[in-house]
């Protein structure tokens, strides 16, 4: 067995136990240089065995296309609820908003509904492609559902008709999630329909607020839909890597940690 094969097997075996591995940890584990580790990480990424993260790698999802709204709604729930509270700070009376169908946005809608019921925020118009968001907000404000091809596992609509619809409207703010945020490749999604809708929403909005849990920072996903500097604000959890956040701040992007 070659040294390269041994190193690869060692890294993959560690990842099965720990899920993540930093560049420095791999250097110490394999007793090799940083450039050797980076080449090895790059090869593993090309083979779709790992996903590059800020400062290291993580084990790739064996079924990257599989998505379940019902399953993900319970993942990182406390963090998402805290992120949602931060998100309320960016919503003002008479805003025209776009909300995507991610699970973090679901918690934002719950928190926003309470503010609307108490009349602490008024006269909103919300555009969304999410059935879950519609059900939460339609009793308390004006909601325009973006139709199209229904995706049952995501409880949303997407595709050509959805994108054509969005292209006729302008929003004061769009609130979107991200499956990965990379310093080099920007905001990322797991599928092309979600990515294209987010890209269009950003282009039609005066401000873009990205809401995502700390685990998505430095993580790459299937494809990019916007450069990092297209985000006006990123709202994430307190566990976020401070070095990553500082790099983002230096790009002039507002950061809110929940």
N, C-alpha and C positions, 0 to 999 in steps of 0.2 A: 504494500500500500504506500502510495507516494505521500510526501509531507503535506502537499496541498490537500489531498483527500482526508488525511488525518485531521488537519486543522478544520476543514469543513465539518467533519463529523463531530468534532469536539464542540464547535460553536452551536451546531444544531441540537446536540444533546443537552447543552446548558440551557438553550432557549426553551426546550420542552419543559424544563423545570421552572425557569425564572421568567420566561416570556420576553424579557428585555436584556440587552447587553450593551454597555457603553464601549466606546473606542478604547479608552484607557484600560478598562477591565479585560478586553480582548488582548491588548498588548501584553498585559501581565500574565494572563492565562496561557498564551501561546509563546511568550518570550520572543516577540518579533517587533519590528519597527511600526510606527504609525502608518507609513506608506503601504506596508504589507497588509496591515489590517484593513485599510481603506480599499485596497484592490480586492481583498477577499470579500468584504461587505458588498462591493459593487457587483462582483460575480454572482453572489447569492441573490442579490436583488434582481439581476437580469434573469436568473432562473426562477424568479417569483417564489423563492423560499422564505425570504425576509422582506421587511419594509424598512427603509431607511428612516431614522428619526434624528432629531437634533442631538448630536453627540453620540449616536449609536444606532442600534437596529432593534427590531422586534420581530417575533415570529409572524409570518404572513398568515392571514385568515385562509383556511383551506377552501372556504366557499365564499369568496369576496362578493359575489353577486347576490347572495342570500340576504334578505332584509325582512325584519318583522317588527312592525310598529308596536305591537302588543308586548313583544319581548324587550325591546329597547326602551320603552316608556318606564320600565322599572330599573333600568341601569343608571347608576349615578344619580338617583332621584334627589337626594338632599342637595347635591352640588347644583343640579339643574334648577331646583327651586330657588336657590340663592342667586344664581345667575339671572333668573327671571326677575327677581326683585331689583337687581341692578338695572336691568333693561327698562324698567318702568321710568327711570330717571330721564330717559331720552324721548319719552312720549309726551306731547303737549296737546292742549285743546285744538280741535279742528285739523289735526294731522290727517293726511291721506297715506295709509300704511300698506305695505306689502309684507305678509307673513308667509314664509315657506312652510313645508309640512314636517319639518324635523321635530323630534321629541322635545328638544329644549324649548322650541317655540310653543309647544303644547302647554308647558308650565308658565310661559309668559302670558299666554291667553287666559289661563286660570287666574293669575295675579291681576291682570288687567281687568277682567270681568268684575272683580271685587271693587276696584277703583271706580269703574263706571257705575256700578250699582250704588255706590256711596256718593256719586256725582263729584268726585274729586278730579275726574277728567271728563271732558264733555265733547260732543260733536265730532266724534271720530268716524272715518270711513276706512274699513279694512278690506283689502283684497287678499284672498288666500286660495290656494288650490287644495287645502286640507279639509276633509269632512269633520275631523275632530275639532279643528279650530272654529269651523262654522257652528257646530253644535254648542260650543262654549260661549261664543260671542254674539250670536244672532239675537238672543233675547235682550241684550243690553246696548247694542249699537248697530249701525248700518254695516252689513257684511255683503260683499260681492264675491260669489264663489266663481273661481276660474275653472271652467269645465275642460273637457278633453277626454283622453283615454284614461279610464279608471284603473288604478293600480291597487288591487285589494290588499296586498301585504303592507303597503305604505299608507293606505287609507287616503289617497290623494289622486289628483288628475295631472296628466302631463302629456307631452307630445306636441304635434304640429298645431292643433287647434288651440291648445293652451297658450303657446308662444305667440300665435297670431293675435289672440285676445289681448295679451299683456302689452303688445307693441303699440296699442292705441291709447294707453294711459300713462300718466305721470304721477309719481309718488313723492311725498315729502321725505319719507324714509322707508328703507326696506330693511327688514330683520331676517337674516338668513343664518342657517347653520353651516357647518363644514365638517366633512369626514376626515380632513387633514389640513394643516396649515404649515406650509414650508417657507422658509426665508427665501429660498431660490425660486420655487415654483408657485408660491402664493396659495390661494384658496382652492381646495380640492374636493371632489365628490367621487362617489363609488360608481355612478352611472351617468351616461351622456344626457338623458332627458332631464335629470335633476340639475346637472351642470349647466345646460343651456337655459333653463328657466331662471336659474340664479344669475347667470350672465346678463340676461335680458332685464331682469328686475333691477340690477345694479345700474345698467345703462339708462333706465327710466327714473332713477331716484336721485334726489338732491343729496341724501346722506345714506351711507351703508353701515349698518351695525351688524357685526358678526357675533353670534353667540355659540360657544362651544365649550365642552368640558376640557379640563387641563390636559387630559391624555391625548387630545388631538393636536396639541402644539408640537411642532417639529416632526409630525408624522406625515408621510406621503400616502396618497390614495390613488385611485385609478386614473383620474385626469384633472387637469387644472381648468378652472373657469374664470379666474380673475387674478391679477397680480396683487401682491400684498398692499401696495400703495393705493389701491382702489377702495380699501376699507377705511372708513373714518374712525371707527371704534371697534375694538375687540373686547368682548366681555367673557371672562373665563373664571375658573375656580382658583382658590388660594394656593392649591398645590402646584400651580404652573411654575415652570423653570424660570427663576428670576433673570438669568442671563438672556434667555430667549425674549422675555418681556422687555428688557432694557434695549435690546437690539431693535425690537419693533417700535418702541417709543422714539428712538433716534430717527426713525423714518417719518416722524410726525403723526403717528397714529395714537389716538387716545386709548388707554388701557383701563379697564375696570375689573378688579378681581373681587369675587364674591366668596 
